[in-house]
Amino acid sequence: MNKTIKFLALCFFLSTLFSACKDDTNNESKDPYFEVTQKELSLNFISDYDFRYITVKTNRDFTATSSESWCTVTVIDDKVDNLKIVVQGNQGFENRTAQITVSSAGFDNIVVTVTQGSDLVLTVKESEIFVDEKASEFSLEITVNFPIVFELPDWIHEKSGNPTNDGKTWTFVTSQMAPGERSGMVVVKSEDVSLGKRVNIPVLQKINVSKIGLWLFDDPQDITKATIGKPLVYETRLGLPYASVDGPSVNNKAVRLPARCHFFADHGMLPKAGETFISEYTVFFEFKVPAYTFLGEGVVYYPFLKTRINDPSVDADVLLRGTDRAIGIGSTGYGGTVNAEEWHRLYLTFKTGEIRYYLNGTRIVNSTSTDARFRIHLDGVLFCTNAAQKYEYDEWEVAEIGLWNGALTEEQITEIENNR
């Protein structure tokens, strides 16, 4: 009897257990599900090899495929962490993206986006830049895969349109400068300071002294036109005209200037950094003085140059003195001898504390004067201008005036003379 009761009880238990399992199976068949949590739909990886597990919640079979070979997926037979995602190291310069498509019958596909970063790359092809007077621009070829900014000296700025179509070339423009040298550093760095990426490129700009004005007076119909630079402006206090005359050689003309006149030159020179005037320059004159100049009574002067253009009451700044036929001014002293009816070639070089005059290639004055009178006004300079009214002078002839934007050396002057 007891055995019969125990047997019946066991059968009841097993029947109940089978019924419960069957109900569970039926419930799964009636309520299928298939999802990935929102936070796992977008995954970010560093540039190195890496892997990660995510959970696909489902009571159905599913598959997964990747759009890119560098990103692989494996389905794991488990309830959690059942999808393994592996990314290979990114050797490229740019971030990359893969789409993982998770599929299960009867459901819309689920797409997981995988983004892998790249190594931070910032390289500049050029290690240094040299800019001369032939160019005011320079370019840098930059390879980078993150936003960058530049630190620039105040005389360098970015050209509009950077970078160019290739996406690697940035162009920069330098401001104008007087002859000389200047240097600075172009810093290429990450816009995000925390990345700590930067490259320093030294820039050197050198501008040599060059001739920026030349007037030959060879055209009788347009006597003041410039061969280099802007035309001269003729001004006269007595209303007397100039005249075109023969110059020092065949087919070479000159201008005969009457008393109390001058030429105004808009020189276009640039001051040195921090200055509001022109402190270094060279002026050249090829001239001839008539014989009767040195025969008259009193002191006679022929002025070559006047820098103080707005003050008619002051003297010119370099003169030919009739009493001894020497060239100079009080603060530099006088030198040389000018012969009447002969063509002479005069170079006047100015640099603060280093002023030199050369007559026919020979130095005649060497001064250490720092007199401010020799600074040229930014607006212009006067050539062949009258001195203060207490002095008198008569007509003379000029075949050429030249202007350089710096002080020529003695070697340069000698070379010019030898090549004429």
QUISUL-V121122 format. One record per pair of residues at least 6 apart in sequence whose C-alpha atoms are under 8 Angstrom apart, sorted by the first residue. I is the first residue (numbers start at 0). GAP is how many residues later the second one is. Records with the same first field share a line. If there is no record, write none. Layout:
BEGIN
I = GAP / GAP
END
This chain:
BEGIN
27 = 31
31 = 26 / 27 / 28
32 = 24 / 25 / 26 / 27
33 = 22 / 23 / 24 / 25 / 26 / 70 / 73
34 = 21 / 22 / 23 / 75
35 = 19 / 20 / 21 / 74
36 = 18
39 = 14 / 72
40 = 70 / 71 / 72
41 = 70 / 71 / 72 / 73
42 = 69 / 70 / 71 / 72
43 = 70 / 71 / 72 / 73
44 = 42 / 69 / 70 / 71 / 72
45 = 70 / 71 / 72
46 = 42 / 43 / 44 / 69 / 70 / 71 / 72
47 = 40 / 41 / 42
48 = 37 / 38 / 39 / 40 / 41
49 = 36 / 37 / 38 / 39
50 = 33 / 34 / 35 / 36
51 = 32 / 33 / 34
52 = 28 / 29 / 30 / 31 / 32
53 = 26 / 27 / 28 / 29 / 30 / 31
54 = 24 / 25 / 26 / 27 / 28
55 = 23 / 24 / 25 / 26 / 27
56 = 22 / 23
59 = 44
60 = 43 / 44
61 = 40 / 41 / 42 / 43
62 = 12 / 39 / 40 / 41
63 = 9 / 10 / 11 / 36 / 37 / 38 / 39
64 = 7 / 8 / 35 / 36 / 37
65 = 6 / 7 / 32 / 33 / 34 / 35
66 = 31 / 32 / 33
67 = 30 / 31
69 = 17 / 18
70 = 14 / 15 / 16 / 17 / 27
71 = 13 / 14 / 15
72 = 10 / 11 / 12 / 13 / 27
73 = 9 / 10 / 11
74 = 7 / 8 / 9
75 = 6 / 7 / 8
86 = 29
89 = 26 / 27 / 28 / 29
90 = 27 / 28
91 = 26 / 27
92 = 25 / 26 / 27 / 28 / 51 / 52
93 = 23 / 24 / 51
94 = 20 / 21 / 22 / 23
95 = 19 / 20 / 21 / 22
96 = 16 / 17 / 18 / 19
97 = 15 / 16 / 17
98 = 12 / 13 / 14 / 15
99 = 11 / 12 / 13 / 14
100 = 8 / 9 / 10 / 11
101 = 7 / 8 / 9 / 10
102 = 6 / 7
119 = 24 / 25 / 26
120 = 22 / 23 / 24 / 25
121 = 20 / 21 / 22 / 23 / 75 / 76 / 77
122 = 19 / 20 / 21 / 76
123 = 16 / 17 / 18 / 19 / 75
124 = 15 / 16 / 17
125 = 14 / 15 / 75
126 = 74 / 75
127 = 73 / 74 / 75
128 = 9 / 72 / 73 / 74 / 75
129 = 73 / 74 / 75 / 76
130 = 6 / 7 / 72 / 73 / 74 / 75
131 = 73 / 74 / 75 / 76
132 = 73 / 74 / 75
135 = 37 / 38 / 39 / 40
136 = 34 / 35 / 36 / 37
137 = 33 / 34 / 35
138 = 30 / 31 / 32 / 33
139 = 29 / 30 / 31
140 = 27 / 28 / 29
141 = 26 / 27 / 28
142 = 25
145 = 44
146 = 43 / 44 / 45
147 = 40 / 41 / 42 / 43 / 44
148 = 39 / 40 / 41 / 42
149 = 36 / 37 / 38 / 39
150 = 34 / 35 / 36 / 37 / 38
151 = 32 / 33 / 34 / 35
152 = 31 / 32 / 33
154 = 19 / 20
155 = 16 / 17 / 18 / 19
156 = 15 / 16 / 17
157 = 12 / 13 / 14 / 15
158 = 11 / 12 / 13 / 14
161 = 7 / 8 / 9
162 = 6 / 7 / 8
163 = 6
175 = 94
176 = 30 / 93 / 94 / 95 / 96
177 = 29 / 91 / 92 / 93 / 94 / 227
178 = 27 / 28 / 29 / 30 / 93 / 226 / 227
179 = 26 / 27 / 28 / 29
180 = 23 / 24 / 25 / 26
181 = 22 / 23 / 24
182 = 19 / 20 / 21 / 22
183 = 18 / 19 / 20
184 = 15 / 16 / 17 / 18
185 = 14 / 15 / 16 / 17
186 = 11 / 12 / 13 / 14
187 = 10 / 11 / 12 / 13
188 = 7 / 8 / 9 / 10
189 = 6 / 7 / 8
208 = 195 / 196 / 197 / 198 / 199
209 = 194 / 195 / 196
210 = 17 / 191 / 192 / 193 / 194
211 = 16 / 17 / 55 / 57 / 191 / 192 / 193
212 = 13 / 14 / 15 / 16 / 17 / 54 / 188 / 189 / 190 / 191
213 = 12 / 13 / 14 / 15 / 186 / 187 / 188 / 189
214 = 9 / 10 / 11 / 12 / 13 / 16 / 17 / 185 / 186 / 187
215 = 10 / 11 / 37 / 38 / 183 / 184 / 185
216 = 6 / 7 / 8 / 27 / 36 / 37 / 38 / 182 / 183
217 = 34 / 35 / 36
218 = 6 / 34
219 = 24
222 = 21 / 32
223 = 7 / 8 / 9 / 10
224 = 6 / 7
225 = 6
228 = 38
229 = 35 / 36 / 37
230 = 34
231 = 31 / 32 / 33 / 34
232 = 30 / 31 / 32
233 = 27 / 28 / 29 / 30
234 = 26 / 27 / 28 / 29
235 = 24 / 25 / 26
236 = 23 / 24
237 = 21 / 22 / 23
239 = 18 / 19
240 = 16 / 17
241 = 13 / 14 / 15 / 16
242 = 12 / 13 / 14
243 = 9 / 10 / 11 / 12
244 = 8 / 9 / 10 / 11
245 = 6 / 7 / 8
246 = 6 / 7 / 152
247 = 6 / 95 / 151
251 = 147
252 = 146
253 = 143 / 144 / 145 / 146
254 = 142 / 143 / 144
255 = 139 / 140 / 141 / 142
256 = 138 / 139 / 140 / 141
257 = 136 / 137 / 138
258 = 127 / 134 / 135 / 136
259 = 125 / 126 / 133 / 134
260 = 123 / 124 / 125
261 = 120 / 121 / 122 / 123 / 124
262 = 119 / 120 / 121 / 122
263 = 116 / 117 / 118 / 119
264 = 115 / 116 / 117 / 118
265 = 113 / 114 / 115
266 = 112 / 113 / 114
267 = 110 / 111 / 112
268 = 9 / 109 / 136
269 = 8 / 108
270 = 6 / 7 / 8 / 107
271 = 6 / 7
275 = 102
276 = 98 / 99 / 100 / 101
277 = 97 / 98 / 99 / 100
278 = 71 / 72 / 73 / 95 / 96 / 97
279 = 69 / 70 / 71 / 72 / 95 / 125 / 126 / 127
280 = 68 / 69 / 70 / 122 / 123 / 124 / 125 / 126 / 127
281 = 65 / 66 / 67 / 68 / 121 / 122 / 123 / 124 / 125 / 126
282 = 64 / 65 / 66 / 118 / 119 / 120 / 121
283 = 61 / 62 / 63 / 64 / 116 / 117 / 118 / 119
284 = 19 / 59 / 60 / 61 / 62 / 113 / 114 / 115 / 116 / 117
285 = 57 / 58 / 59 / 60 / 112 / 113 / 114 / 115
286 = 56 / 57 / 58 / 109 / 110 / 111 / 112 / 113
287 = 52 / 53 / 54 / 55 / 56 / 108 / 109 / 110
288 = 50 / 51 / 52 / 53 / 54 / 106 / 107 / 108
289 = 50 / 51 / 105 / 106
290 = 49 / 50
292 = 7 / 29 / 47 / 100 / 101
293 = 6 / 28 / 29 / 31 / 46
298 = 22 / 23 / 24 / 92 / 93
299 = 21 / 22 / 23 / 91 / 92 / 93
300 = 18 / 19 / 20 / 21 / 86 / 90 / 91 / 92
301 = 17 / 18 / 19 / 20 / 82 / 84 / 85 / 91
302 = 13 / 14 / 15 / 16 / 17 / 80 / 81 / 82 / 83 / 84
303 = 12 / 13 / 14 / 15 / 16 / 79 / 80 / 81
304 = 11 / 12 / 13 / 14 / 76 / 77 / 78 / 79 / 80
305 = 9 / 10 / 11 / 12 / 75 / 76 / 77 / 78 / 79
306 = 9 / 10 / 66 / 67 / 68 / 69 / 70 / 73 / 74 / 75
307 = 6 / 65 / 68 / 69 / 73
308 = 68 / 71 / 72 / 73
311 = 76
312 = 75 / 76
313 = 73 / 74
314 = 71 / 72 / 73
315 = 69 / 70 / 71 / 72
316 = 12 / 56 / 57
317 = 9 / 10 / 11
318 = 8 / 9 / 10
319 = 6 / 7 / 8
320 = 6 / 7
323 = 13
324 = 11 / 12 / 13 / 14
325 = 8 / 9 / 10 / 11 / 12
326 = 7 / 8 / 9 / 10
327 = 6 / 7 / 37
330 = 38 / 40
331 = 23 / 33 / 34 / 35 / 36 / 37
332 = 32 / 34
333 = 30 / 31
334 = 29 / 30
335 = 23 / 28 / 29
337 = 6
343 = 15 / 16
344 = 13 / 14 / 15 / 16
345 = 11 / 12 / 13 / 14 / 15
346 = 10 / 11 / 12 / 14
347 = 7 / 8 / 9 / 10
348 = 6 / 7 / 8 / 57 / 58 / 59
349 = 6 / 24 / 56 / 57
350 = 55 / 56
351 = 16 / 17 / 18 / 19
352 = 14 / 15 / 16 / 17
353 = 12 / 13 / 14 / 15 / 16
354 = 10 / 11 / 12 / 13 / 14
355 = 7 / 8 / 9 / 10 / 11
356 = 6 / 7 / 8 / 9
357 = 6 / 7
360 = 52 / 53 / 56
385 = 7
END
